Amino acid sequence: MIGGVLLIIGLIVIRFYDVPPPLPDTLALPQGAQAMSFTQGPDWYAVVTTDNQILIFDRVTGNLKQSVQISP
């Protein structure tokens, strides 16, 4: 029984050990851009704007990595 409890504790520690870096308090979007949607990955986050762009930012530095224009 003690082994089972230790196993469960070990699994919980392993599961939550790889926590991604926190998101920044503020986002610097290009002038005139308004956020419509947000999503995130392990080392990036993306903002979809109202002018049909996807802005992909580096999670650690907060720098813009890529901008994708969505055509209607």
Buried (B, 14 or more C-beta within 10 A) or exposed (E): EEEEEEEEEEEEEEEEEEEEEEEEEEBEBEEEBEEEEEEEEEEBBBBBBEEEBBBBBBBEEEEBBEEEEEEE
